[in-house]
């Protein structure tokens, strides 16, 4: 609805109805020193609606975005293609305005959408059960650590350094007021060595949390970690950032993960300035009663007709606070629907094609690097770290790429504060064209 301004007479009548003579009287409780002096905002003179729309349109067109720039950014948020039907479906009133399904008899559509979403996420991650989502990957990771502590009755949590720094920071903050330890494990050379990390697991460990593919794109074997966890009674928690990876590589559940958490942003959700995104959470069936959030199930009514219900609600809004496993107040229901719609449209073959194209684009980029630039070694999915001679060389390239309309990557120290200032985190997806890579490499060669 467009803004309809009130006339002076409208304002006068409203003030009269409230029994005051001026608008300033409504703010009498605010100390005078905090009031904005008339004219201090230096607003432009009033303009017509057409002029205002023109001014804002011109301002918006100056923004740099994926519609007018080539894109090589990752670090947890990825530029994937979103079929138009995804936005159409989640914009329909029955999905867009649906609220928490407290009454199943009038919420069958919402409950079924959530049930289908859970089934897809469980299949995608190779796990036995998935919940009806979390806020984002970082809070899902923190909730997994809390869940592992409850299951094992231990307080020691191990975090691999190759876990997304934001996931690590949020998890550490969640655990900061609890008894126990949060230990960071080094991962040198932008790689995850499962065998090396496994040596840190002992009889006091509640869980070890790793990312797969890791924050730097590395793909590795979880076998050694699984065996070490079994030997010491610890849980293996696996996080991920780009869920399309599991269209190509072995999912963590197939390698023995106890809990899998991550982001569903890559599955049909646009990149936003902080969101909304969605957190995915799955686990083994035997741990389901300690899983945060809620689970939708399929059942039959008294007449034998199929129906959908909330079969598990362990959040404090549903049960006594002291019995709750999580304080999550709601789920990202609309984002669940977007994920389910995206996965249903692509299917197994489509998701595999997205993953193949994303990985192939990175391979073309790495293979074409000039000799003065090195890439992190080992198998990678769609993300890697480029290392420059020094900070000046990297900044020279970023400046040149910016002028050419290319988002060339993320200066690694902006996210990982332990990294030095000559590294660049670079990601590719199926949206990365061969021409984009060719231009990227040309600028890289010329500027360094």
N, C-alpha and C positions, 0 to 999 in steps of 0.2 A: 504494500500500500504506500502510495506517495505521501509525502509530508504535506499537510494542509495547515498553513499558518493561521493563527487566531487574529482576529481584528482587535483594534484598541477597545472597541465596545465589548467584545467577548471577554477580554482580560478584566475590564472594569466590572462586569457583572460577576465574574468569578471571585474577584477580591471582595466585592460587596457581600457575596454569599458567605465568605469566610470571616467577615467582620473586620477586615484590615483595609487600610487606605492605599498601601503601596506594596509592591513586590518585596522591597527591602525588609519589610516587617516579617516576612516568612523566614528570614535568615538571622533573626535577632539573637538566637542562641549561639551563633558563631562569633567568636571575638572579632572585633573590628579590624585588628591588624592582619587577619587572614582574608579579608574581603579584597576582591580585585577592584582596583580603582577604575572608574569609568574612563574608557578610551585607552587603557594601558595595553590591551590586547592587539591594538593596531590592526583591526579587521578591515578588509576592503569594503567599499560601499556596497549597498544592496544591489543585487543583479537579478535579471530574469532567470527563470528556470532553464531556458535554453542556453544562456551564457554560463550558468553554473555547470551544467552537464558537459559543455564543451571544455571548460577549464579542467574539470576532473578527468575527462577522457584524455586530454593532452598530457596531464600528469601521469596517468596510468600507462600511457604508451611509452613513457621514458623508462619504465621498469625493465630490467633485464630478467628474462625467464626462458623456459624451455621452448617457448613458441618462437623466439627470435634469436636464440643462441644454441650452440652445440653444447652437449652436457656430458661431463665426465666425473660428476660428483657422486659419492656414495657415503660411507661412514655410518650406515644405518637407515638411510632414506634413499630410495632408488626410483629412477625415471623409467617406468615400464608403461607399455601401452595399455589403456583401459578401454574395452569395448563400450560403445555408446549405450548399449542396452543395460549395462550395470547402473549407470546414473539414472536411466529411465526407471528401472525397477525400484531403486531405493528412494526415488522422488515420488512414487505413488503414495497417496495419503495413508493407505492401510499399513505401510511400512514406515513412512516418514514420521507419522504421529503416534505410532504404537508405543505404549509405555510398558513397564515391567509387568509380565503376565501373571499377576497374583490370582486371577480367576481363570482357570484353564477353560471353562465352558465358553468363554467369550474371547479366548486368546489362542485358538487352535492354529491359526495361520502363523502367528508369531512363534509359537512353540515349535511348530514343524520346521520353520526356517532355521531356528536355533539347533534343532535336532540334526538336520541335514548338515549344517555347518560343522557341528561336533564330529559327525561321521567322516566328513571330508578331511578335517584337520587330523584326526586319528590315523586315517589312511596315509595322509601326506607325510606325517612324522614317523610312521611305523609303530605307533603306540596303541595301547588297548582302549584307552578312554581319554576324551578331551572335554574340557569344561566349556561353558558358554561365554568365554573370553575374559580378558583382563583389560586394564587401562592401556598399557603399552608394554614393550619388551623389558624395559628397565624395572618397572614395578613387578612384572611377572617373575623376573629373575630373583628379586628380593623375596617374593612370596615363596619361591621354590626353596630358598635357603631356610626360611622359617619352617616350611613343611618338613624338610629333611631333619631339622633339629627336633621337631616333634616326634617323628618316626623313630629316629635313632636314640633319642634322649641324650644327645651329645651336643656340645657347644662350639666345636671347632669347624670353621668353614674355610675352605681353600678356594681362592680365586685366581685363575690363570691370568697373567698379564695380557694375553692375547684376546681376552674377553673385552668387548666394547667398553671403553673407559667410562661411559655414562652408566652402563649397567653395573659396573664395579662400584661407582660412586654411590648410586642409589642403594645398592645392596649393603654397602658398608654403613651408610646412614641409617638404614632400617635396623641394623644389628648393633649400632653404636651404644645403645642404652641397655643392652642385654648382657648377661654373663657369657663368657666364652671368648673365643679368638676368631679374628678374621685375618687370614694370612694371604698375602699376595705372593704368587709364584712367578719368577722371571721366565720370559720366553724370548730369548735373544734371536737376532737376525730375522725379525718379523715372521716367526714361524712358531708352530706348536709341536713340541716333541712329547708325544704321549708317554713314552717310556721314561723320560726324565721327570715329568710331572708325577708319574706314578710313585716315585720314590718318596714323595712328601706325604703320602697317605699313611696314616697309622691308626692305632686302635682308639684314638680319641677323636678321629675325624668323623663329623656328621656327613659331609658331602664335599666333593670337589666340583667346581663349576667351570666348564670350559665352553668355548664357542666353536661351532662347526657348521660351515666353514668359518674360520676365525675372523677376527676384526680386520686382518690383513689379507683375507681371501684364501688362506692356506687350507687345503683339504688333506686330512691325515687319518690314520687308523685309531679307533678308540679302544682297540683290543687290550692293550697293556693297562689302560686305566680301568677297564671293566674287571680285569683279573685282580688288580690291586684292591679295588673296592670290595670284591668278593672276599678276598683274603682277610680284610680288616673290618668287614661289616659296615662299610660306608656306602653312601649313595652316589651315583653318577648323574649329575645334572648337566644337560647339554642345552646351550642357548644358540640362537641363530638370528640373523638380521634379514636376509633375503630368502624368503620361503620358496622362491622359484628354483633354488638350487636342488631341491629334492625331486624335481622332475628329471634330474640327470644323475645325481650321486646317491649312494646308499643312504637312506634316512637313519637318523640316530637310534631310533627304536630297534632297527634290525641289527644294530651293533651293541645292544644291551643297555641303553640308557634307561634309568629309572624314572627320570622326570625330564621333559623337554619343554622349553619355553622359547618364545621369540616374538618377532614382529610379523603381523599380517599385512603391513602397508604395501608390500610388493604385489599383493593379490587383489588388485582392483581398487585401491584407495589412493587418491591423489596426494602428491607431496604438499604438505602444509607447513605453515610457520609454527611448528610445534605440534601440529595435529589438526583434527583428531586422527590418531592412528589406532592401533588395536594391539593388545597383547594376547598371544596364544599360549595355552597351557595344556599339556597332556602328561599322562603318567601311566604306570602299570596299574592294572585293575585292583591289585591287593592294597594299593595305597589310596584308593579313591576317597575313602572317608576322611582323609587328611588333606584332600585337595581344596584349595580356596575357591571362592566363587560358587557357581551352581551348575547342575547338570540337568539337561532335559532328557526325558526318556519316552519311549513309545510303549503303549499298553493297550488294553481292551476295556471297554465299558461293560456294564451289566448285560448289554444286548450283543456283546461280541464285536462291536464296531471299534475300529482302530481309533486311538486317541493319543494325545501328547500331553505330558505333565512335567512339572518340576519334580524330579525324583530325588534330588539331593540339593539342599540349600544350606550351606555351612557358613553363610555370612551373617553378621550380627543383626542385619535388618530382619532376618527371618527367625533366628533363634536367640537364646539367651547369650548375652555378650561374652560371658566367661566360657561358654562352650563353642564360640565361633572360631573358625580357623582363619578368618580374614575380615578386615574392616572395609573391604571394597563395597561401595554403596550401590552401585549399579554396574551393568555391563555395557559394552559398546555394541548394543543390539543392531543398530543400523550398519555398523561396520561389519558385523557378522554376516549380515545379509549381502553386503557388497562382496565379501570374500567368497561366500557360497555361490553367488551368481557368477563371479569370475571363474571359479573352478569348474562349475557346471558347464559354462560356455566353452572353455578350453579343453576339458577332459584330460586324460592321461597323455594322449598324443600331442595336444596343443601345449601343455605345460612343458613337456620334454622339448618341443621345438623352441619355446621361449628360452629355456635353459641352454640349449645347444647354441643358439644365436648369441646369447649373452657371453658364454664362455669363448666362443670362436672370435668374437670381437676383441676380447682381451688378448687372445693369443696373437691375432694380427698386429695389435698394438705393440706387444712385447717383442715380437719377432722383427719389427721394423725400427726398433730403438737405435739411435746413433751410438757409436762406441763409447762416447763420454757419459752416457746415461746407463745406469744398471737397474735391473728390476729384481725384486726379492725372489730367491730361488725356490724351487719345489712346485708341486701341483697347486694351482689356484683355480678358483671358480670364476668370478667376474670382477675381482678386485685385487689390487696389488699395490706395492709401494715402489715408487721410482726414487732413486737416489742420485743427487746432483753433486757436482764437484764441490760446491760450497753454496752458502745462502744467497750470494749475489747472483749466481748462475740460475738458481731456481726462481728468484724474484724477477730476473730479466725475462725468463720464459713466461711466467704468469702475466707480466705486464704486456708482453707481445700477444699472448693468447687472448687476453681481455680485449685488446684493440681489434682482434680478428673475430670477436663474437664467440669466444669459446670459454665455457666454464671448465678449466683445465684440470682441476683436482683440489684437494683440501690440503693445506699446509699442515702436516701431521702434528706439529707441536700445538696447534690450536685445539686439538682434541686429546691427544696423548702428551701430557706435559713432560714426560720423561724423554721424548724424542728430541733430537737436535733439529736445527732449522734448515736442513738441506734435503728433507724428504717430502714426498708428495704422495698422498693417498689417491689412487685413481680407480674409477669403476666404469664398467661398460654394461649395457643391457642390449636387448633386441632392438632398441630405439637408436643404437649407435650405428650409423651408416659407414660403409667403406670410405666414402668421400670425407666424412668427419675425421676418420682415423688418418687418412692421407694428409689432410690439412694440419692435424695435430702434429704429426711427425715432421712435416715441412717446417713448421714454426719452431719445433724443438731443435731441429738441426740448425736452423739459421740463427737462433737466439742464444745458443749455448756453445 
